[in-house]
Amino acid sequence: MKPNEKLLDLINALIRVGSVVIVLLLEIALVLVGVVMLHRSAMGVYLLLQVFSVPLIYFMVNKEPRYKLNWVLIIFLLPGGGFLLYFLWGSKREFSWFNRAFRRAEQEIIESVPIRSEVEQRCYDLYPNEAPIGRYLARAGRPAFDNEGVRFFNSGEAMYESLIPDLKAAKKSIHIETFILDKGEIWDELFGILKQKVAEGVEVCMVLDDFGCLKASTPSFRRQVRQAGIHLTFFAPIDKDILHVSFNFRTHQKYLLIDEKIGYCGGINLADEYFDRKRRFGYWKDSATRIEGEAVRSMEAMFLVMWQVCTGERKKLSPLPPKGPSQAEAFVRPFDGGPAKNPDNPVQSLYDMVIARAAEHLYITTPYLVLDRQMTANLIRAAQSGVDVRIMMPGIYDKGYVHAVSRHNFGPLLRSGIRIFEYTPGFLHAKELVADGNLAICGSVNLDFRSLWEHYECGVLFTGGQVVQDIAQDIAQIQAESREITYEEWKHRSVFQKITECVLSLLAPLM
């Protein structure tokens, strides 16, 4: 890249980021000035807004109670202004044009993914405790498929060694969706391969989250990608809705799909730190899975829904080839979720059901722990009923304010007997779950409000098979490299730390 292009890219990034910051500051100033003026000059209007804001927010917001109550508290602290803040930052757009379009596209595309009743029934018969979870997801349009080939990767480096040959072997299509893409060694190598595949006639499509890719999404980047013949679109461009900036209304999904036959899914974004090419917070611990066979068709359908909503272009899945009888005893079930599905978001419901049905043990890895009341109650109930519940968290964290809220949430969990560990070598970004030796999840879902309510997320539910054991083994290795947090240690935090955590926890639904 020429020096003048680098300068232009830097200026563009500063303008985009700066414009968002300026608008946010102006919105905050508007709210504060409005509150002061109402209080001084229009006490009747001030009190009227106070009286009506709380019930309006409480009954309009079809959300988890903690989300509602936090906004009610904000309204009490900023009468009138809190009401305005909600519509600027707190409205989660269940009925927005985007989510209406998403539901229409999903209805069109997901119908082309058949539910094989024979596979579903075999899965239910072999794993009866997990059957209610499977039936729920099947009704949500997320069917089970025979495990025709799954590989688990316990790091970005391991995934990369498999991904590159798969990309180079692509014959028909490469579809990519990711939250973060950043310039560096990884993107340079991938871009070279993608350009070559386009030259060979392979269709390459990319959906990038505009906020997550803010640094990389410069004019020169977009121009280079499109000139190479790659079809590129962005989810929720921040400059198109600047008066309602939604840092949490994002696509956090991570797909790498090849020829509708091979699919990668997990927590790994396309940036150097995810592949240990750059150290930011110590060692970056992550994970992903590679899936083959008919299950990839379900992942492809989820990608095409997002593509259609972002571009308006309709793409169809290829005709399904005939499938003979199978006696497989291991199953894969790709799933997704997002604001368009609230309040019955399959991601939230899936995790609640898995936690509630765990009988022996439940091990979870997550970089963030910002839970709603229902999930907290489910985890505590599981531990109190004798289930061995363990949660692995990062010891070196990327966002101090979120980590403070996470630690604030440790208390009730530790008190109920849940064991919490902090990974000491670096930042634990892997999103894994294993329950009772039969069920495992690997995907993009963090245990926080954003993933469970506000982001578009994806993952794969595994029932039976070696991959469940591989994920369990990875979690055991994570625990071996972690430090356990005790309830006594948690209780003896400094007063300043306790106050900071309490204050920040009020903003938990916004994190």
Secondary structure as a PSIPRED ss2 file (coil, helix, strand):
# PSIPRED VFORMAT (PSIPRED V4.0)

   1 M C   1.000  0.000  0.000
   2 K C   1.000  0.000  0.000
   3 P H   0.000  1.000  0.000
   4 N H   0.000  1.000  0.000
   5 E H   0.000  1.000  0.000
   6 K H   0.000  1.000  0.000
   7 L H   0.000  1.000  0.000
   8 L H   0.000  1.000  0.000
   9 D H   0.000  1.000  0.000
  10 L H   0.000  1.000  0.000
  11 I H   0.000  1.000  0.000
  12 N H   0.000  1.000  0.000
  13 A H   0.000  1.000  0.000
  14 L H   0.000  1.000  0.000
  15 I H   0.000  1.000  0.000
  16 R H   0.000  1.000  0.000
  17 V H   0.000  1.000  0.000
  18 G H   0.000  1.000  0.000
  19 S H   0.000  1.000  0.000
  20 V H   0.000  1.000  0.000
  21 V H   0.000  1.000  0.000
  22 I H   0.000  1.000  0.000
  23 V H   0.000  1.000  0.000
  24 L H   0.000  1.000  0.000
  25 L H   0.000  1.000  0.000
  26 L H   0.000  1.000  0.000
  27 E H   0.000  1.000  0.000
  28 I H   0.000  1.000  0.000
  29 A H   0.000  1.000  0.000
  30 L H   0.000  1.000  0.000
  31 V H   0.000  1.000  0.000
  32 L H   0.000  1.000  0.000
  33 V H   0.000  1.000  0.000
  34 G H   0.000  1.000  0.000
  35 V H   0.000  1.000  0.000
  36 V H   0.000  1.000  0.000
  37 M H   0.000  1.000  0.000
  38 L H   0.000  1.000  0.000
  39 H H   0.000  1.000  0.000
  40 R H   0.000  1.000  0.000
  41 S H   0.000  1.000  0.000
  42 A C   1.000  0.000  0.000
  43 M H   0.000  1.000  0.000
  44 G H   0.000  1.000  0.000
  45 V H   0.000  1.000  0.000
  46 Y H   0.000  1.000  0.000
  47 L H   0.000  1.000  0.000
  48 L H   0.000  1.000  0.000
  49 L H   0.000  1.000  0.000
  50 Q H   0.000  1.000  0.000
  51 V H   0.000  1.000  0.000
  52 F H   0.000  1.000  0.000
  53 S H   0.000  1.000  0.000
  54 V H   0.000  1.000  0.000
  55 P H   0.000  1.000  0.000
  56 L H   0.000  1.000  0.000
  57 I H   0.000  1.000  0.000
  58 Y H   0.000  1.000  0.000
  59 F H   0.000  1.000  0.000
  60 M H   0.000  1.000  0.000
  61 V C   1.000  0.000  0.000
  62 N C   1.000  0.000  0.000
  63 K C   1.000  0.000  0.000
  64 E C   1.000  0.000  0.000
  65 P H   0.000  1.000  0.000
  66 R H   0.000  1.000  0.000
  67 Y H   0.000  1.000  0.000
  68 K H   0.000  1.000  0.000
  69 L H   0.000  1.000  0.000
  70 N H   0.000  1.000  0.000
  71 W H   0.000  1.000  0.000
  72 V H   0.000  1.000  0.000
  73 L H   0.000  1.000  0.000
  74 I H   0.000  1.000  0.000
  75 I H   0.000  1.000  0.000
  76 F H   0.000  1.000  0.000
  77 L H   0.000  1.000  0.000
  78 L C   1.000  0.000  0.000
  79 P C   1.000  0.000  0.000
  80 G C   1.000  0.000  0.000
  81 G H   0.000  1.000  0.000
  82 G H   0.000  1.000  0.000
  83 F H   0.000  1.000  0.000
  84 L H   0.000  1.000  0.000
  85 L H   0.000  1.000  0.000
  86 Y H   0.000  1.000  0.000
  87 F H   0.000  1.000  0.000
  88 L H   0.000  1.000  0.000
  89 W H   0.000  1.000  0.000
  90 G H   0.000  1.000  0.000
  91 S C   1.000  0.000  0.000
  92 K C   1.000  0.000  0.000
  93 R C   1.000  0.000  0.000
  94 E C   1.000  0.000  0.000
  95 F C   1.000  0.000  0.000
  96 S C   1.000  0.000  0.000
  97 W H   0.000  1.000  0.000
  98 F H   0.000  1.000  0.000
  99 N H   0.000  1.000  0.000
 100 R H   0.000  1.000  0.000
 101 A H   0.000  1.000  0.000
 102 F H   0.000  1.000  0.000
 103 R H   0.000  1.000  0.000
 104 R H   0.000  1.000  0.000
 105 A H   0.000  1.000  0.000
 106 E H   0.000  1.000  0.000
 107 Q H   0.000  1.000  0.000
 108 E H   0.000  1.000  0.000
 109 I H   0.000  1.000  0.000
 110 I H   0.000  1.000  0.000
 111 E C   1.000  0.000  0.000
 112 S C   1.000  0.000  0.000
 113 V C   1.000  0.000  0.000
 114 P C   1.000  0.000  0.000
 115 I C   1.000  0.000  0.000
 116 R C   1.000  0.000  0.000
 117 S H   0.000  1.000  0.000
 118 E H   0.000  1.000  0.000
 119 V H   0.000  1.000  0.000
 120 E H   0.000  1.000  0.000
 121 Q H   0.000  1.000  0.000
 122 R H   0.000  1.000  0.000
 123 C H   0.000  1.000  0.000
 124 Y H   0.000  1.000  0.000
 125 D H   0.000  1.000  0.000
 126 L H   0.000  1.000  0.000
 127 Y C   1.000  0.000  0.000
 128 P H   0.000  1.000  0.000
 129 N H   0.000  1.000  0.000
 130 E H   0.000  1.000  0.000
 131 A H   0.000  1.000  0.000
 132 P H   0.000  1.000  0.000
 133 I H   0.000  1.000  0.000
 134 G H   0.000  1.000  0.000
 135 R H   0.000  1.000  0.000
 136 Y H   0.000  1.000  0.000
 137 L H   0.000  1.000  0.000
 138 A H   0.000  1.000  0.000
 139 R H   0.000  1.000  0.000
 140 A C   1.000  0.000  0.000
 141 G C   1.000  0.000  0.000
 142 R C   1.000  0.000  0.000
 143 P C   1.000  0.000  0.000
 144 A C   1.000  0.000  0.000
 145 F E   0.000  0.000  1.000
 146 D E   0.000  0.000  1.000
 147 N C   1.000  0.000  0.000
 148 E C   1.000  0.000  0.000
 149 G C   1.000  0.000  0.000
 150 V E   0.000  0.000  1.000
 151 R E   0.000  0.000  1.000
 152 F E   0.000  0.000  1.000
 153 F E   0.000  0.000  1.000
 154 N C   1.000  0.000  0.000
 155 S C   1.000  0.000  0.000
 156 G H   0.000  1.000  0.000
 157 E H   0.000  1.000  0.000
 158 A H   0.000  1.000  0.000
 159 M H   0.000  1.000  0.000
 160 Y H   0.000  1.000  0.000
 161 E H   0.000  1.000  0.000
 162 S H   0.000  1.000  0.000
 163 L H   0.000  1.000  0.000
 164 I H   0.000  1.000  0.000
 165 P H   0.000  1.000  0.000
 166 D H   0.000  1.000  0.000
 167 L H   0.000  1.000  0.000
 168 K H   0.000  1.000  0.000
 169 A C   1.000  0.000  0.000
 170 A C   1.000  0.000  0.000
 171 K C   1.000  0.000  0.000
 172 K C   1.000  0.000  0.000
 173 S E   0.000  0.000  1.000
 174 I E   0.000  0.000  1.000
 175 H E   0.000  0.000  1.000
 176 I E   0.000  0.000  1.000
 177 E E   0.000  0.000  1.000
 178 T E   0.000  0.000  1.000
 179 F C   1.000  0.000  0.000
 180 I C   1.000  0.000  0.000
 181 L E   0.000  0.000  1.000
 182 D C   1.000  0.000  0.000
 183 K C   1.000  0.000  0.000
 184 G C   1.000  0.000  0.000
 185 E H   0.000  1.000  0.000
 186 I H   0.000  1.000  0.000
 187 W H   0.000  1.000  0.000
 188 D H   0.000  1.000  0.000
 189 E H   0.000  1.000  0.000
 190 L H   0.000  1.000  0.000
 191 F H   0.000  1.000  0.000
 192 G H   0.000  1.000  0.000
 193 I H   0.000  1.000  0.000
 194 L H   0.000  1.000  0.000
 195 K H   0.000  1.000  0.000
 196 Q H   0.000  1.000  0.000
 197 K H   0.000  1.000  0.000
 198 V H   0.000  1.000  0.000
 199 A H   0.000  1.000  0.000
 200 E C   1.000  0.000  0.000
 201 G C   1.000  0.000  0.000
 202 V C   1.000  0.000  0.000
 203 E E   0.000  0.000  1.000
 204 V E   0.000  0.000  1.000
 205 C E   0.000  0.000  1.000
 206 M E   0.000  0.000  1.000
 207 V E   0.000  0.000  1.000
 208 L E   0.000  0.000  1.000
 209 D E   0.000  0.000  1.000
 210 D C   1.000  0.000  0.000
 211 F C   1.000  0.000  0.000
 212 G C   1.000  0.000  0.000
 213 C C   1.000  0.000  0.000
 214 L C   1.000  0.000  0.000
 215 K C   1.000  0.000  0.000
 216 A C   1.000  0.000  0.000
 217 S C   1.000  0.000  0.000
 218 T C   1.000  0.000  0.000
 219 P H   0.000  1.000  0.000
 220 S H   0.000  1.000  0.000
 221 F H   0.000  1.000  0.000
 222 R H   0.000  1.000  0.000
 223 R H   0.000  1.000  0.000
 224 Q H   0.000  1.000  0.000
 225 V H   0.000  1.000  0.000
 226 R H   0.000  1.000  0.000
 227 Q H   0.000  1.000  0.000
 228 A C   1.000  0.000  0.000
 229 G C   1.000  0.000  0.000
 230 I C   1.000  0.000  0.000
 231 H E   0.000  0.000  1.000
 232 L E   0.000  0.000  1.000
 233 T E   0.000  0.000  1.000
 234 F E   0.000  0.000  1.000
 235 F E   0.000  0.000  1.000
 236 A C   1.000  0.000  0.000
 237 P C   1.000  0.000  0.000
 238 I H   0.000  1.000  0.000
 239 D H   0.000  1.000  0.000
 240 K H   0.000  1.000  0.000
 241 D C   1.000  0.000  0.000
 242 I H   0.000  1.000  0.000
 243 L H   0.000  1.000  0.000
 244 H H   0.000  1.000  0.000
 245 V C   1.000  0.000  0.000
 246 S C   1.000  0.000  0.000
 247 F C   1.000  0.000  0.000
 248 N C   1.000  0.000  0.000
 249 F C   1.000  0.000  0.000
 250 R C   1.000  0.000  0.000
 251 T E   0.000  0.000  1.000
 252 H C   1.000  0.000  0.000
 253 Q C   1.000  0.000  0.000
 254 K C   1.000  0.000  0.000
 255 Y E   0.000  0.000  1.000
 256 L E   0.000  0.000  1.000
 257 L E   0.000  0.000  1.000
 258 I E   0.000  0.000  1.000
 259 D C   1.000  0.000  0.000
 260 E C   1.000  0.000  0.000
 261 K C   1.000  0.000  0.000
 262 I E   0.000  0.000  1.000
 263 G E   0.000  0.000  1.000
 264 Y E   0.000  0.000  1.000
 265 C E   0.000  0.000  1.000
 266 G E   0.000  0.000  1.000
 267 G C   1.000  0.000  0.000
 268 I C   1.000  0.000  0.000
 269 N C   1.000  0.000  0.000
 270 L E   0.000  0.000  1.000
 271 A C   1.000  0.000  0.000
 272 D H   0.000  1.000  0.000
 273 E H   0.000  1.000  0.000
 274 Y H   0.000  1.000  0.000
 275 F H   0.000  1.000  0.000
 276 D C   1.000  0.000  0.000
 277 R C   1.000  0.000  0.000
 278 K C   1.000  0.000  0.000
 279 R C   1.000  0.000  0.000
 280 R C   1.000  0.000  0.000
 281 F C   1.000  0.000  0.000
 282 G E   0.000  0.000  1.000
 283 Y E   0.000  0.000  1.000
 284 W E   0.000  0.000  1.000
 285 K E   0.000  0.000  1.000
 286 D C   1.000  0.000  0.000
 287 S C   1.000  0.000  0.000
 288 A E   0.000  0.000  1.000
 289 T E   0.000  0.000  1.000
 290 R E   0.000  0.000  1.000
 291 I E   0.000  0.000  1.000
 292 E E   0.000  0.000  1.000
 293 G C   1.000  0.000  0.000
 294 E C   1.000  0.000  0.000
 295 A H   0.000  1.000  0.000
 296 V H   0.000  1.000  0.000
 297 R H   0.000  1.000  0.000
 298 S H   0.000  1.000  0.000
 299 M H   0.000  1.000  0.000
 300 E H   0.000  1.000  0.000
 301 A H   0.000  1.000  0.000
 302 M H   0.000  1.000  0.000
 303 F H   0.000  1.000  0.000
 304 L H   0.000  1.000  0.000
 305 V H   0.000  1.000  0.000
 306 M H   0.000  1.000  0.000
 307 W H   0.000  1.000  0.000
 308 Q H   0.000  1.000  0.000
 309 V H   0.000  1.000  0.000
 310 C H   0.000  1.000  0.000
 311 T H   0.000  1.000  0.000
 312 G C   1.000  0.000  0.000
 313 E C   1.000  0.000  0.000
 314 R C   1.000  0.000  0.000
 315 K C   1.000  0.000  0.000
 316 K C   1.000  0.000  0.000
 317 L C   1.000  0.000  0.000
 318 S C   1.000  0.000  0.000
 319 P C   1.000  0.000  0.000
 320 L C   1.000  0.000  0.000
 321 P C   1.000  0.000  0.000
 322 P C   1.000  0.000  0.000
 323 K C   1.000  0.000  0.000
 324 G C   1.000  0.000  0.000
 325 P C   1.000  0.000  0.000
 326 S C   1.000  0.000  0.000
 327 Q C   1.000  0.000  0.000
 328 A C   1.000  0.000  0.000
 329 E C   1.000  0.000  0.000
 330 A C   1.000  0.000  0.000
 331 F E   0.000  0.000  1.000
 332 V E   0.000  0.000  1.000
 333 R E   0.000  0.000  1.000
 334 P E   0.000  0.000  1.000
 335 F E   0.000  0.000  1.000
 336 D E   0.000  0.000  1.000
 337 G E   0.000  0.000  1.000
 338 G C   1.000  0.000  0.000
 339 P H   0.000  1.000  0.000
 340 A H   0.000  1.000  0.000
 341 K H   0.000  1.000  0.000
 342 N C   1.000  0.000  0.000
 343 P C   1.000  0.000  0.000
 344 D C   1.000  0.000  0.000
 345 N C   1.000  0.000  0.000
 346 P H   0.000  1.000  0.000
 347 V H   0.000  1.000  0.000
 348 Q H   0.000  1.000  0.000
 349 S H   0.000  1.000  0.000
 350 L H   0.000  1.000  0.000
 351 Y H   0.000  1.000  0.000
 352 D H   0.000  1.000  0.000
 353 M H   0.000  1.000  0.000
 354 V H   0.000  1.000  0.000
 355 I H   0.000  1.000  0.000
 356 A H   0.000  1.000  0.000
 357 R H   0.000  1.000  0.000
 358 A C   1.000  0.000  0.000
 359 A C   1.000  0.000  0.000
 360 E C   1.000  0.000  0.000
 361 H E   0.000  0.000  1.000
 362 L E   0.000  0.000  1.000
 363 Y E   0.000  0.000  1.000
 364 I E   0.000  0.000  1.000
 365 T E   0.000  0.000  1.000
 366 T C   1.000  0.000  0.000
 367 P C   1.000  0.000  0.000
 368 Y C   1.000  0.000  0.000
 369 L E   0.000  0.000  1.000
 370 V C   1.000  0.000  0.000
 371 L C   1.000  0.000  0.000
 372 D C   1.000  0.000  0.000
 373 R H   0.000  1.000  0.000
 374 Q H   0.000  1.000  0.000
 375 M H   0.000  1.000  0.000
 376 T H   0.000  1.000  0.000
 377 A H   0.000  1.000  0.000
 378 N H   0.000  1.000  0.000
 379 L H   0.000  1.000  0.000
 380 I H   0.000  1.000  0.000
 381 R H   0.000  1.000  0.000
 382 A H   0.000  1.000  0.000
 383 A H   0.000  1.000  0.000
 384 Q H   0.000  1.000  0.000
 385 S C   1.000  0.000  0.000
 386 G C   1.000  0.000  0.000
 387 V C   1.000  0.000  0.000
 388 D E   0.000  0.000  1.000
 389 V E   0.000  0.000  1.000
 390 R E   0.000  0.000  1.000
 391 I E   0.000  0.000  1.000
 392 M E   0.000  0.000  1.000
 393 M E   0.000  0.000  1.000
 394 P E   0.000  0.000  1.000
 395 G C   1.000  0.000  0.000
 396 I C   1.000  0.000  0.000
 397 Y C   1.000  0.000  0.000
 398 D C   1.000  0.000  0.000
 399 K C   1.000  0.000  0.000
 400 G H   0.000  1.000  0.000
 401 Y H   0.000  1.000  0.000
 402 V H   0.000  1.000  0.000
 403 H H   0.000  1.000  0.000
 404 A H   0.000  1.000  0.000
 405 V H   0.000  1.000  0.000
 406 S H   0.000  1.000  0.000
 407 R H   0.000  1.000  0.000
 408 H H   0.000  1.000  0.000
 409 N C   1.000  0.000  0.000
 410 F H   0.000  1.000  0.000
 411 G H   0.000  1.000  0.000
 412 P H   0.000  1.000  0.000
 413 L H   0.000  1.000  0.000
 414 L H   0.000  1.000  0.000
 415 R H   0.000  1.000  0.000
 416 S C   1.000  0.000  0.000
 417 G C   1.000  0.000  0.000
 418 I C   1.000  0.000  0.000
 419 R E   0.000  0.000  1.000
 420 I E   0.000  0.000  1.000
 421 F E   0.000  0.000  1.000
 422 E E   0.000  0.000  1.000
 423 Y E   0.000  0.000  1.000
 424 T C   1.000  0.000  0.000
 425 P C   1.000  0.000  0.000
 426 G E   0.000  0.000  1.000
 427 F E   0.000  0.000  1.000
 428 L E   0.000  0.000  1.000
 429 H C   1.000  0.000  0.000
 430 A C   1.000  0.000  0.000
 431 K C   1.000  0.000  0.000
 432 E E   0.000  0.000  1.000
 433 L E   0.000  0.000  1.000
 434 V E   0.000  0.000  1.000
 435 A E   0.000  0.000  1.000
 436 D C   1.000  0.000  0.000
 437 G C   1.000  0.000  0.000
 438 N C   1.000  0.000  0.000
 439 L E   0.000  0.000  1.000
 440 A E   0.000  0.000  1.000
 441 I E   0.000  0.000  1.000
 442 C E   0.000  0.000  1.000
 443 G E   0.000  0.000  1.000
 444 S C   1.000  0.000  0.000
 445 V C   1.000  0.000  0.000
 446 N C   1.000  0.000  0.000
 447 L E   0.000  0.000  1.000
 448 D C   1.000  0.000  0.000
 449 F H   0.000  1.000  0.000
 450 R H   0.000  1.000  0.000
 451 S H   0.000  1.000  0.000
 452 L H   0.000  1.000  0.000
 453 W H   0.000  1.000  0.000
 454 E H   0.000  1.000  0.000
 455 H C   1.000  0.000  0.000
 456 Y E   0.000  0.000  1.000
 457 E E   0.000  0.000  1.000
 458 C E   0.000  0.000  1.000
 459 G E   0.000  0.000  1.000
 460 V E   0.000  0.000  1.000
 461 L E   0.000  0.000  1.000
 462 F E   0.000  0.000  1.000
 463 T E   0.000  0.000  1.000
 464 G C   1.000  0.000  0.000
 465 G C   1.000  0.000  0.000
 466 Q H   0.000  1.000  0.000
 467 V H   0.000  1.000  0.000
 468 V H   0.000  1.000  0.000
 469 Q H   0.000  1.000  0.000
 470 D H   0.000  1.000  0.000
 471 I H   0.000  1.000  0.000
 472 A H   0.000  1.000  0.000
 473 Q H   0.000  1.000  0.000
 474 D H   0.000  1.000  0.000
 475 I H   0.000  1.000  0.000
 476 A H   0.000  1.000  0.000
 477 Q H   0.000  1.000  0.000
 478 I H   0.000  1.000  0.000
 479 Q H   0.000  1.000  0.000
 480 A H   0.000  1.000  0.000
 481 E C   1.000  0.000  0.000
 482 S E   0.000  0.000  1.000
 483 R E   0.000  0.000  1.000
 484 E E   0.000  0.000  1.000
 485 I E   0.000  0.000  1.000
 486 T C   1.000  0.000  0.000
 487 Y H   0.000  1.000  0.000
 488 E H   0.000  1.000  0.000
 489 E H   0.000  1.000  0.000
 490 W H   0.000  1.000  0.000
 491 K H   0.000  1.000  0.000
 492 H C   1.000  0.000  0.000
 493 R C   1.000  0.000  0.000
 494 S C   1.000  0.000  0.000
 495 V H   0.000  1.000  0.000
 496 F H   0.000  1.000  0.000
 497 Q H   0.000  1.000  0.000
 498 K H   0.000  1.000  0.000
 499 I H   0.000  1.000  0.000
 500 T H   0.000  1.000  0.000
 501 E H   0.000  1.000  0.000
 502 C H   0.000  1.000  0.000
 503 V H   0.000  1.000  0.000
 504 L H   0.000  1.000  0.000
 505 S H   0.000  1.000  0.000
 506 L C   1.000  0.000  0.000
 507 L C   1.000  0.000  0.000
 508 A H   0.000  1.000  0.000
 509 P H   0.000  1.000  0.000
 510 L H   0.000  1.000  0.000
 511 M C   1.000  0.000  0.000
